Structures are given as C-alpha cells and as structure tokens.
C-alpha cells in the first residue's frame, strides 16, 4: 500500500512540476499537499474513528459468539444427558 502511495504521489508530483515553474514555496507546498491528499483519497482508506468503531463492533460480536458457543455446548450437554 505504501509503494502504491509513493508511486501515485510521484506521478502527481511529476504532473504538478510541469505547472509549478517558479511558484513561491508556499504554493508549491500547497500543491504537494493537494497531490498527497488526492492520492490518499483514491486509496480508499478509513479514518481512525471509523476503524475504532469497527474494532469495537468486532469485539462485541466476538464476546457474543463466545456466549453463544457456551450456551450451545450447554444445550448439547443437557440434550445428550437425557
């Protein structure tokens, strides 16, 4: 993923370099930031907040699965005892 980011960033910078010419440093920095942001947007990444929400949901479902497995084992044991 990092290699893809670097490749896309390099391509964007090459394209931007042809239009930058002799722009002031702050404009060049803004162009570089724009290219980096566009590249990251195309990579379909999630925010930290989205990741943490999904991680919390996964933990909840794991706990529920453990409970259901224990309940199933309990039911199977009581069924085989009869």
PyMOL Python script that loads the backbone (N, CA, C, O; Angstrom):
from pymol import cmd

cmd.read_pdbstr("""\
ATOM      1  N   UNK A   1       0.832  -1.185   0.000  1.00  0.00           N
ATOM      2  CA  UNK A   1       0.000   0.000   0.000  1.00  0.00           C
ATOM      3  C   UNK A   1       0.878   1.250   0.000  1.00  0.00           C
ATOM      4  O   UNK A   1       0.575   2.235  -0.674  1.00  0.00           O
ATOM      5  N   UNK A   2       1.961   1.197   0.760  1.00  0.00           N
ATOM      6  CA  UNK A   2       2.858   2.354   0.818  1.00  0.00           C
ATOM      7  C   UNK A   2       3.531   2.560  -0.534  1.00  0.00           C
ATOM      8  O   UNK A   2       3.692   3.692  -0.988  1.00  0.00           O
ATOM      9  N   UNK A   3       3.925   1.451  -1.179  1.00  0.00           N
ATOM     10  CA  UNK A   3       4.530   1.566  -2.508  1.00  0.00           C
ATOM     11  C   UNK A   3       3.556   2.208  -3.489  1.00  0.00           C
ATOM     12  O   UNK A   3       3.945   3.040  -4.309  1.00  0.00           O
ATOM     13  N   UNK A   4       2.282   1.815  -3.398  1.00  0.00           N
ATOM     14  CA  UNK A   4       1.259   2.395  -4.267  1.00  0.00           C
ATOM     15  C   UNK A   4       1.129   3.893  -4.005  1.00  0.00           C
ATOM     16  O   UNK A   4       1.024   4.683  -4.943  1.00  0.00           O
ATOM     17  N   UNK A   5       1.138   4.282  -2.734  1.00  0.00           N
ATOM     18  CA  UNK A   5       1.037   5.699  -2.378  1.00  0.00           C
ATOM     19  C   UNK A   5       2.213   6.472  -2.957  1.00  0.00           C
ATOM     20  O   UNK A   5       2.030   7.537  -3.545  1.00  0.00           O
ATOM     21  N   UNK A   6       3.425   5.939  -2.791  1.00  0.00           N
ATOM     22  CA  UNK A   6       4.622   6.632  -3.271  1.00  0.00           C
ATOM     23  C   UNK A   6       4.588   6.770  -4.787  1.00  0.00           C
ATOM     24  O   UNK A   6       4.936   7.815  -5.336  1.00  0.00           O
ATOM     25  N   UNK A   7       4.158   5.689  -5.463  1.00  0.00           N
ATOM     26  CA  UNK A   7       4.086   5.735  -6.927  1.00  0.00           C
ATOM     27  C   UNK A   7       3.084   6.780  -7.391  1.00  0.00           C
ATOM     28  O   UNK A   7       3.378   7.579  -8.280  1.00  0.00           O
ATOM     29  N   UNK A   8       1.886   6.774  -6.780  1.00  0.00           N
ATOM     30  CA  UNK A   8       0.862   7.743  -7.179  1.00  0.00           C
ATOM     31  C   UNK A   8       1.290   9.168  -6.829  1.00  0.00           C
ATOM     32  O   UNK A   8       1.036  10.103  -7.588  1.00  0.00           O
ATOM     33  N   UNK A   9       1.936   9.325  -5.684  1.00  0.00           N
ATOM     34  CA  UNK A   9       2.400  10.653  -5.279  1.00  0.00           C
ATOM     35  C   UNK A   9       3.461  11.140  -6.257  1.00  0.00           C
ATOM     36  O   UNK A   9       3.452  12.304  -6.658  1.00  0.00           O
ATOM     37  N   UNK A  10       4.377  10.253  -6.642  1.00  0.00           N
ATOM     38  CA  UNK A  10       5.409  10.621  -7.602  1.00  0.00           C
ATOM     39  C   UNK A  10       4.817  11.036  -8.935  1.00  0.00           C
ATOM     40  O   UNK A  10       5.257  12.018  -9.534  1.00  0.00           O
ATOM     41  N   UNK A  11       3.830  10.302  -9.400  1.00  0.00           N
ATOM     42  CA  UNK A  11       3.170  10.643 -10.665  1.00  0.00           C
ATOM     43  C   UNK A  11       2.493  12.006 -10.561  1.00  0.00           C
ATOM     44  O   UNK A  11       2.599  12.835 -11.464  1.00  0.00           O
ATOM     45  N   UNK A  12       1.801  12.223  -9.451  1.00  0.00           N
ATOM     46  CA  UNK A  12       1.140  13.513  -9.255  1.00  0.00           C
ATOM     47  C   UNK A  12       2.130  14.655  -9.167  1.00  0.00           C
ATOM     48  O   UNK A  12       1.883  15.742  -9.690  1.00  0.00           O
ATOM     49  N   UNK A  13       3.249  14.412  -8.508  1.00  0.00           N
ATOM     50  CA  UNK A  13       4.262  15.461  -8.390  1.00  0.00           C
ATOM     51  C   UNK A  13       4.901  15.768  -9.739  1.00  0.00           C
ATOM     52  O   UNK A  13       5.200  16.924 -10.038  1.00  0.00           O
ATOM     53  N   UNK A  14       5.109  14.738 -10.551  1.00  0.00           N
ATOM     54  CA  UNK A  14       5.656  14.968 -11.891  1.00  0.00           C
ATOM     55  C   UNK A  14       4.724  15.856 -12.701  1.00  0.00           C
ATOM     56  O   UNK A  14       5.167  16.774 -13.391  1.00  0.00           O
ATOM     57  N   UNK A  15       3.434  15.575 -12.613  1.00  0.00           N
ATOM     58  CA  UNK A  15       2.449  16.375 -13.345  1.00  0.00           C
ATOM     59  C   UNK A  15       2.412  17.799 -12.799  1.00  0.00           C
ATOM     60  O   UNK A  15       2.318  18.764 -13.557  1.00  0.00           O
ATOM     61  N   UNK A  16       2.488  17.916 -11.471  1.00  0.00           N
ATOM     62  CA  UNK A  16       2.448  19.242 -10.853  1.00  0.00           C
ATOM     63  C   UNK A  16       3.718  20.029 -11.161  1.00  0.00           C
ATOM     64  O   UNK A  16       3.669  21.252 -11.291  1.00  0.00           O
ATOM     65  N   UNK A  17       4.857  19.343 -11.278  1.00  0.00           N
ATOM     66  CA  UNK A  17       6.132  20.019 -11.521  1.00  0.00           C
ATOM     67  C   UNK A  17       6.117  20.775 -12.842  1.00  0.00           C
ATOM     68  O   UNK A  17       6.740  21.830 -12.966  1.00  0.00           O
ATOM     69  N   UNK A  18       5.417  20.245 -13.811  1.00  0.00           N
ATOM     70  CA  UNK A  18       5.376  20.924 -15.102  1.00  0.00           C
ATOM     71  C   UNK A  18       4.595  22.229 -15.017  1.00  0.00           C
ATOM     72  O   UNK A  18       4.830  23.151 -15.798  1.00  0.00           O
ATOM     73  N   UNK A  19       3.665  22.306 -14.067  1.00  0.00           N
ATOM     74  CA  UNK A  19       2.857  23.524 -13.947  1.00  0.00           C
ATOM     75  C   UNK A  19       3.384  24.463 -12.868  1.00  0.00           C
ATOM     76  O   UNK A  19       2.982  25.625 -12.800  1.00  0.00           O
ATOM     77  N   UNK A  20       4.283  23.960 -12.025  1.00  0.00           N
ATOM     78  CA  UNK A  20       4.751  24.785 -10.909  1.00  0.00           C
ATOM     79  C   UNK A  20       5.698  25.883 -11.352  1.00  0.00           C
ATOM     80  O   UNK A  20       5.588  27.019 -10.890  1.00  0.00           O
ATOM     81  N   UNK A  21       6.620  25.563 -12.238  1.00  0.00           N
ATOM     82  CA  UNK A  21       7.557  26.576 -12.705  1.00  0.00           C
ATOM     83  C   UNK A  21       8.276  27.242 -11.552  1.00  0.00           C
ATOM     84  O   UNK A  21       8.969  26.581 -10.778  1.00  0.00           O
ATOM     85  N   UNK A  22       8.114  28.527 -11.437  1.00  0.00           N
ATOM     86  CA  UNK A  22       8.798  29.297 -10.389  1.00  0.00           C
ATOM     87  C   UNK A  22       7.793  29.873  -9.399  1.00  0.00           C
ATOM     88  O   UNK A  22       7.780  31.076  -9.137  1.00  0.00           O
ATOM     89  N   UNK A  23       6.968  29.016  -8.864  1.00  0.00           N
ATOM     90  CA  UNK A  23       5.987  29.439  -7.881  1.00  0.00           C
ATOM     91  C   UNK A  23       6.662  29.610  -6.517  1.00  0.00           C
ATOM     92  O   UNK A  23       7.701  29.004  -6.258  1.00  0.00           O
ATOM     93  N   UNK A  24       6.081  30.422  -5.661  1.00  0.00           N
ATOM     94  CA  UNK A  24       6.605  30.570  -4.300  1.00  0.00           C
ATOM     95  C   UNK A  24       6.516  29.243  -3.531  1.00  0.00           C
ATOM     96  O   UNK A  24       5.707  28.375  -3.858  1.00  0.00           O
ATOM     97  N   UNK A  25       7.344  29.110  -2.530  1.00  0.00           N
ATOM     98  CA  UNK A  25       7.431  27.868  -1.756  1.00  0.00           C
ATOM     99  C   UNK A  25       6.094  27.480  -1.143  1.00  0.00           C
ATOM    100  O   UNK A  25       5.760  26.296  -1.097  1.00  0.00           O
ATOM    101  N   UNK A  26       5.322  28.459  -0.670  1.00  0.00           N
ATOM    102  CA  UNK A  26       4.040  28.120  -0.047  1.00  0.00           C
ATOM    103  C   UNK A  26       3.047  27.562  -1.068  1.00  0.00           C
ATOM    104  O   UNK A  26       2.235  26.702  -0.728  1.00  0.00           O
ATOM    105  N   UNK A  27       3.101  28.037  -2.303  1.00  0.00           N
ATOM    106  CA  UNK A  27       2.227  27.482  -3.334  1.00  0.00           C
ATOM    107  C   UNK A  27       2.663  26.077  -3.718  1.00  0.00           C
ATOM    108  O   UNK A  27       1.825  25.213  -3.974  1.00  0.00           O
ATOM    109  N   UNK A  28       3.977  25.843  -3.760  1.00  0.00           N
ATOM    110  CA  UNK A  28       4.487  24.506  -4.058  1.00  0.00           C
ATOM    111  C   UNK A  28       4.064  23.545  -2.960  1.00  0.00           C
ATOM    112  O   UNK A  28       3.642  22.423  -3.239  1.00  0.00           O
ATOM    113  N   UNK A  29       4.178  23.987  -1.705  1.00  0.00           N
ATOM    114  CA  UNK A  29       3.769  23.138  -0.585  1.00  0.00           C
ATOM    115  C   UNK A  29       2.272  22.824  -0.671  1.00  0.00           C
ATOM    116  O   UNK A  29       1.862  21.693  -0.412  1.00  0.00           O
ATOM    117  N   UNK A  30       1.466  23.807  -1.028  1.00  0.00           N
ATOM    118  CA  UNK A  30       0.029  23.584  -1.162  1.00  0.00           C
ATOM    119  C   UNK A  30      -0.259  22.578  -2.273  1.00  0.00           C
ATOM    120  O   UNK A  30      -1.139  21.730  -2.129  1.00  0.00           O
ATOM    121  N   UNK A  31       0.482  22.667  -3.385  1.00  0.00           N
ATOM    122  CA  UNK A  31       0.299  21.729  -4.487  1.00  0.00           C
ATOM    123  C   UNK A  31       0.684  20.307  -4.053  1.00  0.00           C
ATOM    124  O   UNK A  31      -0.015  19.344  -4.372  1.00  0.00           O
ATOM    125  N   UNK A  32       1.797  20.186  -3.327  1.00  0.00           N
ATOM    126  CA  UNK A  32       2.241  18.871  -2.857  1.00  0.00           C
ATOM    127  C   UNK A  32       1.203  18.283  -1.901  1.00  0.00           C
ATOM    128  O   UNK A  32       0.881  17.097  -1.983  1.00  0.00           O
ATOM    129  N   UNK A  33       0.683  19.106  -1.000  1.00  0.00           N
ATOM    130  CA  UNK A  33      -0.344  18.633  -0.066  1.00  0.00           C
ATOM    131  C   UNK A  33      -1.602  18.189  -0.811  1.00  0.00           C
ATOM    132  O   UNK A  33      -2.221  17.189  -0.446  1.00  0.00           O
ATOM    133  N   UNK A  34      -1.974  18.920  -1.838  1.00  0.00           N
ATOM    134  CA  UNK A  34      -3.153  18.567  -2.615  1.00  0.00           C
ATOM    135  C   UNK A  34      -2.942  17.227  -3.326  1.00  0.00           C
ATOM    136  O   UNK A  34      -3.839  16.385  -3.349  1.00  0.00           O
ATOM    137  N   UNK A  35      -1.762  17.035  -3.901  1.00  0.00           N
ATOM    138  CA  UNK A  35      -1.465  15.776  -4.587  1.00  0.00           C
ATOM    139  C   UNK A  35      -1.483  14.620  -3.587  1.00  0.00           C
ATOM    140  O   UNK A  35      -2.030  13.557  -3.879  1.00  0.00           O
ATOM    141  N   UNK A  36      -0.888  14.823  -2.410  1.00  0.00           N
ATOM    142  CA  UNK A  36      -0.868  13.772  -1.386  1.00  0.00           C
ATOM    143  C   UNK A  36      -2.283  13.452  -0.920  1.00  0.00           C
ATOM    144  O   UNK A  36      -2.636  12.284  -0.765  1.00  0.00           O
ATOM    145  N   UNK A  37      -3.084  14.472  -0.699  1.00  0.00           N
ATOM    146  CA  UNK A  37      -4.474  14.258  -0.257  1.00  0.00           C
ATOM    147  C   UNK A  37      -5.273  13.514  -1.313  1.00  0.00           C
ATOM    148  O   UNK A  37      -6.011  12.582  -0.992  1.00  0.00           O
ATOM    149  N   UNK A  38      -5.132  13.916  -2.573  1.00  0.00           N
ATOM    150  CA  UNK A  38      -5.834  13.227  -3.662  1.00  0.00           C
ATOM    151  C   UNK A  38      -5.412  11.767  -3.754  1.00  0.00           C
ATOM    152  O   UNK A  38      -6.243  10.882  -3.959  1.00  0.00           O
ATOM    153  N   UNK A  39      -4.119  11.525  -3.600  1.00  0.00           N
ATOM    154  CA  UNK A  39      -3.601  10.158  -3.667  1.00  0.00           C
ATOM    155  C   UNK A  39      -4.164   9.309  -2.541  1.00  0.00           C
ATOM    156  O   UNK A  39      -4.588   8.176  -2.770  1.00  0.00           O
ATOM    157  N   UNK A  40      -4.173   9.847  -1.324  1.00  0.00           N
ATOM    158  CA  UNK A  40      -4.711   9.106  -0.186  1.00  0.00           C
ATOM    159  C   UNK A  40      -6.204   8.873  -0.325  1.00  0.00           C
ATOM    160  O   UNK A  40      -6.708   7.827   0.084  1.00  0.00           O
ATOM    161  N   UNK A  41      -6.911   9.824  -0.890  1.00  0.00           N
ATOM    162  CA  UNK A  41      -8.353   9.674  -1.096  1.00  0.00           C
ATOM    163  C   UNK A  41      -8.637   8.530  -2.071  1.00  0.00           C
ATOM    164  O   UNK A  41      -9.578   7.761  -1.873  1.00  0.00           O
ATOM    165  N   UNK A  42      -7.838   8.423  -3.102  1.00  0.00           N
ATOM    166  CA  UNK A  42      -8.019   7.358  -4.089  1.00  0.00           C
ATOM    167  C   UNK A  42      -7.731   5.988  -3.505  1.00  0.00           C
ATOM    168  O   UNK A  42      -8.201   4.984  -4.040  1.00  0.00           O
ATOM    169  N   UNK A  43      -6.967   5.920  -2.417  1.00  0.00           N
ATOM    170  CA  UNK A  43      -6.592   4.639  -1.825  1.00  0.00           C
ATOM    171  C   UNK A  43      -7.708   4.056  -0.971  1.00  0.00           C
ATOM    172  O   UNK A  43      -7.569   2.940  -0.470  1.00  0.00           O
ATOM    173  N   UNK A  44      -8.802   4.769  -0.792  1.00  0.00           N
ATOM    174  CA  UNK A  44      -9.973   4.269  -0.070  1.00  0.00           C
ATOM    175  C   UNK A  44      -9.618   3.844   1.362  1.00  0.00           C
ATOM    176  O   UNK A  44      -9.964   2.742   1.788  1.00  0.00           O
ATOM    177  N   UNK A  45      -8.942   4.703   2.084  1.00  0.00           N
ATOM    178  CA  UNK A  45      -8.561   4.439   3.469  1.00  0.00           C
ATOM    179  C   UNK A  45      -9.690   4.847   4.403  1.00  0.00           C
ATOM    180  O   UNK A  45     -10.559   5.636   4.030  1.00  0.00           O
ATOM    181  N   UNK A  46      -9.676   4.313   5.612  1.00  0.00           N
ATOM    182  CA  UNK A  46     -10.672   4.694   6.611  1.00  0.00           C
ATOM    183  C   UNK A  46     -10.016   5.587   7.651  1.00  0.00           C
ATOM    184  O   UNK A  46      -8.802   5.551   7.848  1.00  0.00           O
ATOM    185  N   UNK A  47     -10.832   6.379   8.303  1.00  0.00           N
ATOM    186  CA  UNK A  47     -10.313   7.236   9.362  1.00  0.00           C
ATOM    187  C   UNK A  47     -10.074   6.406  10.614  1.00  0.00           C
ATOM    188  O   UNK A  47     -10.563   5.282  10.723  1.00  0.00           O
ATOM    189  N   UNK A  48      -9.331   6.954  11.546  1.00  0.00           N
ATOM    190  CA  UNK A  48      -9.065   6.281  12.816  1.00  0.00           C
ATOM    191  C   UNK A  48     -10.385   6.036  13.543  1.00  0.00           C
ATOM    192  O   UNK A  48     -10.590   4.977  14.137  1.00  0.00           O
ATOM    193  N   UNK A  49     -11.273   7.021  13.490  1.00  0.00           N
ATOM    194  CA  UNK A  49     -12.571   6.892  14.156  1.00  0.00           C
ATOM    195  C   UNK A  49     -13.379   5.732  13.574  1.00  0.00           C
ATOM    196  O   UNK A  49     -13.956   4.936  14.315  1.00  0.00           O
ATOM    197  N   UNK A  50     -13.418   5.643  12.240  1.00  0.00           N
ATOM    198  CA  UNK A  50     -14.142   4.546  11.594  1.00  0.00           C
ATOM    199  C   UNK A  50     -13.533   3.192  11.977  1.00  0.00           C
ATOM    200  O   UNK A  50     -14.251   2.222  12.224  1.00  0.00           O
ATOM    201  N   UNK A  51     -12.208   3.145  12.021  1.00  0.00           N
ATOM    202  CA  UNK A  51     -11.520   1.915  12.391  1.00  0.00           C
ATOM    203  C   UNK A  51     -11.868   1.511  13.815  1.00  0.00           C
ATOM    204  O   UNK A  51     -12.151   0.342  14.078  1.00  0.00           O
ATOM    205  N   UNK A  52     -11.848   2.468  14.733  1.00  0.00           N
ATOM    206  CA  UNK A  52     -12.139   2.165  16.133  1.00  0.00           C
ATOM    207  C   UNK A  52     -13.584   1.715  16.323  1.00  0.00           C
ATOM    208  O   UNK A  52     -13.849   0.833  17.140  1.00  0.00           O
ATOM    209  N   UNK A  53     -14.514   2.301  15.589  1.00  0.00           N
ATOM    210  CA  UNK A  53     -15.921   1.878  15.659  1.00  0.00           C
ATOM    211  C   UNK A  53     -16.041   0.433  15.194  1.00  0.00           C
ATOM    212  O   UNK A  53     -16.713  -0.375  15.836  1.00  0.00           O
ATOM    213  N   UNK A  54     -15.393   0.105  14.080  1.00  0.00           N
ATOM    214  CA  UNK A  54     -15.445  -1.262  13.567  1.00  0.00           C
ATOM    215  C   UNK A  54     -14.770  -2.242  14.533  1.00  0.00           C
ATOM    216  O   UNK A  54     -15.257  -3.356  14.725  1.00  0.00           O
ATOM    217  N   UNK A  55     -13.663  -1.837  15.133  1.00  0.00           N
ATOM    218  CA  UNK A  55     -12.970  -2.697  16.098  1.00  0.00           C
ATOM    219  C   UNK A  55     -13.845  -2.959  17.320  1.00  0.00           C
ATOM    220  O   UNK A  55     -13.880  -4.078  17.832  1.00  0.00           O
ATOM    221  N   UNK A  56     -14.549  -1.932  17.787  1.00  0.00           N
ATOM    222  CA  UNK A  56     -15.443  -2.098  18.936  1.00  0.00           C
ATOM    223  C   UNK A  56     -16.599  -3.042  18.589  1.00  0.00           C
ATOM    224  O   UNK A  56     -16.975  -3.891  19.396  1.00  0.00           O
ATOM    225  N   UNK A  57     -17.148  -2.890  17.404  1.00  0.00           N
ATOM    226  CA  UNK A  57     -18.237  -3.774  16.977  1.00  0.00           C
ATOM    227  C   UNK A  57     -17.739  -5.216  16.879  1.00  0.00           C
ATOM    228  O   UNK A  57     -18.430  -6.147  17.294  1.00  0.00           O
ATOM    229  N   UNK A  58     -16.559  -5.392  16.338  1.00  0.00           N
ATOM    230  CA  UNK A  58     -15.991  -6.730  16.218  1.00  0.00           C
ATOM    231  C   UNK A  58     -15.792  -7.356  17.591  1.00  0.00           C
ATOM    232  O   UNK A  58     -16.096  -8.533  17.787  1.00  0.00           O
ATOM    233  N   UNK A  59     -15.285  -6.579  18.542  1.00  0.00           N
ATOM    234  CA  UNK A  59     -15.100  -7.094  19.904  1.00  0.00           C
ATOM    235  C   UNK A  59     -16.436  -7.504  20.512  1.00  0.00           C
ATOM    236  O   UNK A  59     -16.526  -8.543  21.165  1.00  0.00           O
ATOM    237  N   UNK A  60     -17.462  -6.706  20.305  1.00  0.00           N
ATOM    238  CA  UNK A  60     -18.806  -7.022  20.808  1.00  0.00           C
ATOM    239  C   UNK A  60     -19.306  -8.340  20.218  1.00  0.00           C
ATOM    240  O   UNK A  60     -19.843  -9.186  20.932  1.00  0.00           O
ATOM    241  N   UNK A  61     -19.122  -8.504  18.903  1.00  0.00           N
ATOM    242  CA  UNK A  61     -19.588  -9.725  18.247  1.00  0.00           C
ATOM    243  C   UNK A  61     -18.783 -10.945  18.687  1.00  0.00           C
ATOM    244  O   UNK A  61     -19.325 -12.046  18.792  1.00  0.00           O
ATOM    245  N   UNK A  62     -17.503 -10.751  18.943  1.00  0.00           N
ATOM    246  CA  UNK A  62     -16.686 -11.858  19.445  1.00  0.00           C
ATOM    247  C   UNK A  62     -17.188 -12.323  20.811  1.00  0.00           C
ATOM    248  O   UNK A  62     -17.306 -13.521  21.069  1.00  0.00           O
ATOM    249  N   UNK A  63     -17.481 -11.359  21.677  1.00  0.00           N
ATOM    250  CA  UNK A  63     -17.998 -11.695  23.003  1.00  0.00           C
ATOM    251  C   UNK A  63     -19.338 -12.429  22.895  1.00  0.00           C
ATOM    252  O   UNK A  63     -19.580 -13.402  23.609  1.00  0.00           O
ATOM    253  N   UNK A  64     -20.190 -11.959  22.009  1.00  0.00           N
ATOM    254  CA  UNK A  64     -21.491 -12.601  21.810  1.00  0.00           C
ATOM    255  C   UNK A  64     -21.307 -14.018  21.273  1.00  0.00           C
ATOM    256  O   UNK A  64     -22.024 -14.934  21.675  1.00  0.00           O
ATOM    257  N   UNK A  65     -20.359 -14.196  20.376  1.00  0.00           N
ATOM    258  CA  UNK A  65     -20.084 -15.521  19.826  1.00  0.00           C
ATOM    259  C   UNK A  65     -19.614 -16.479  20.920  1.00  0.00           C
ATOM    260  O   UNK A  65     -20.040 -17.633  20.958  1.00  0.00           O
ATOM    261  N   UNK A  66     -18.751 -16.013  21.796  1.00  0.00           N
ATOM    262  CA  UNK A  66     -18.288 -16.852  22.911  1.00  0.00           C
ATOM    263  C   UNK A  66     -19.471 -17.258  23.783  1.00  0.00           C
ATOM    264  O   UNK A  66     -19.576 -18.414  24.193  1.00  0.00           O
ATOM    265  N   UNK A  67     -20.358 -16.310  24.065  1.00  0.00           N
ATOM    266  CA  UNK A  67     -21.548 -16.616  24.870  1.00  0.00           C
ATOM    267  C   UNK A  67     -22.434 -17.644  24.167  1.00  0.00           C
ATOM    268  O   UNK A  67     -22.915 -18.584  24.800  1.00  0.00           O
ATOM    269  N   UNK A  68     -22.650 -17.471  22.874  1.00  0.00           N
ATOM    270  CA  UNK A  68     -23.495 -18.405  22.119  1.00  0.00           C
ATOM    271  C   UNK A  68     -22.862 -19.791  22.040  1.00  0.00           C
ATOM    272  O   UNK A  68     -23.564 -20.798  22.134  1.00  0.00           O
ATOM    273  N   UNK A  69     -21.559 -19.852  21.871  1.00  0.00           N
ATOM    274  CA  UNK A  69     -20.878 -21.145  21.835  1.00  0.00           C
ATOM    275  C   UNK A  69     -21.004 -21.857  23.182  1.00  0.00           C
ATOM    276  O   UNK A  69     -21.220 -23.068  23.231  1.00  0.00           O
ATOM    277  N   UNK A  70     -20.870 -21.112  24.256  1.00  0.00           N
ATOM    278  CA  UNK A  70     -21.006 -21.702  25.589  1.00  0.00           C
ATOM    279  C   UNK A  70     -22.433 -22.199  25.794  1.00  0.00           C
ATOM    280  O   UNK A  70     -22.643 -23.286  26.332  1.00  0.00           O
ATOM    281  N   UNK A  71     -23.407 -21.410  25.371  1.00  0.00           N
ATOM    282  CA  UNK A  71     -24.811 -21.807  25.505  1.00  0.00           C
ATOM    283  C   UNK A  71     -25.106 -23.052  24.669  1.00  0.00           C
ATOM    284  O   UNK A  71     -25.817 -23.950  25.119  1.00  0.00           O
ATOM    285  N   UNK A  72     -24.567 -23.106  23.466  1.00  0.00           N
ATOM    286  CA  UNK A  72     -24.756 -24.260  22.599  1.00  0.00           C
ATOM    287  C   UNK A  72     -24.144 -25.504  23.232  1.00  0.00           C
ATOM    288  O   UNK A  72     -24.762 -26.568  23.228  1.00  0.00           O
ATOM    289  N   UNK A  73     -22.954 -25.382  23.767  1.00  0.00           N
ATOM    290  CA  UNK A  73     -22.313 -26.524  24.426  1.00  0.00           C
ATOM    291  C   UNK A  73     -23.149 -26.992  25.607  1.00  0.00           C
ATOM    292  O   UNK A  73     -23.294 -28.190  25.848  1.00  0.00           O
ATOM    293  N   UNK A  74     -23.694 -26.029  26.337  1.00  0.00           N
ATOM    294  CA  UNK A  74     -24.553 -26.356  27.483  1.00  0.00           C
ATOM    295  C   UNK A  74     -25.801 -27.111  27.027  1.00  0.00           C
ATOM    296  O   UNK A  74     -26.173 -28.111  27.641  1.00  0.00           O
ATOM    297  N   UNK A  75     -26.444 -26.651  25.970  1.00  0.00           N
ATOM    298  CA  UNK A  75     -27.635 -27.304  25.441  1.00  0.00           C
ATOM    299  C   UNK A  75     -27.313 -28.702  24.902  1.00  0.00           C
ATOM    300  O   UNK A  75     -28.069 -29.649  25.121  1.00  0.00           O
ATOM    301  N   UNK A  76     -26.202 -28.817  24.207  1.00  0.00           N
ATOM    302  CA  UNK A  76     -25.809 -30.126  23.697  1.00  0.00           C
ATOM    303  C   UNK A  76     -25.537 -31.111  24.829  1.00  0.00           C
ATOM    304  O   UNK A  76     -25.877 -32.291  24.742  1.00  0.00           O
ATOM    305  N   UNK A  77     -24.919 -30.606  25.888  1.00  0.00           N
ATOM    306  CA  UNK A  77     -24.605 -31.474  27.026  1.00  0.00           C
ATOM    307  C   UNK A  77     -25.893 -31.924  27.720  1.00  0.00           C
ATOM    308  O   UNK A  77     -26.026 -33.091  28.088  1.00  0.00           O
ATOM    309  N   UNK A  78     -26.832 -31.005  27.896  1.00  0.00           N
ATOM    310  CA  UNK A  78     -28.084 -31.372  28.553  1.00  0.00           C
ATOM    311  C   UNK A  78     -28.914 -32.301  27.667  1.00  0.00           C
ATOM    312  O   UNK A  78     -29.635 -33.161  28.173  1.00  0.00           O
ATOM    313  N   UNK A  79     -28.814 -32.129  26.356  1.00  0.00           N
ATOM    314  CA  UNK A  79     -29.542 -32.986  25.423  1.00  0.00           C
ATOM    315  C   UNK A  79     -28.987 -34.415  25.442  1.00  0.00           C
ATOM    316  O   UNK A  79     -29.746 -35.384  25.412  1.00  0.00           O
ATOM    317  N   UNK A  80     -27.671 -34.533  25.492  1.00  0.00           N
ATOM    318  CA  UNK A  80     -27.075 -35.857  25.499  1.00  0.00           C
ATOM    319  C   UNK A  80     -27.240 -36.544  26.862  1.00  0.00           C
ATOM    320  O   UNK A  80     -27.147 -37.769  26.943  1.00  0.00           O
ATOM    321  N   UNK A  81     -27.481 -35.781  27.926  1.00  0.00           N
ATOM    322  CA  UNK A  81     -27.711 -36.343  29.262  1.00  0.00           C
ATOM    323  C   UNK A  81     -29.106 -36.954  29.357  1.00  0.00           C
ATOM    324  O   UNK A  81     -29.353 -37.828  30.187  1.00  0.00           O
ATOM    325  N   UNK A  82     -29.997 -36.495  28.518  1.00  0.00           N
ATOM    326  CA  UNK A  82     -31.391 -37.009  28.573  1.00  0.00           C
ATOM    327  C   UNK A  82     -31.434 -38.252  27.826  1.00  0.00           C
ATOM    328  O   UNK A  82     -32.491 -38.875  27.725  1.00  0.00           O
TER     329      UNK A  82
END
""", "prot")
cmd.dss("prot")
cmd.show_as("cartoon", "prot")
cmd.util.cbc("prot")
cmd.orient("prot")
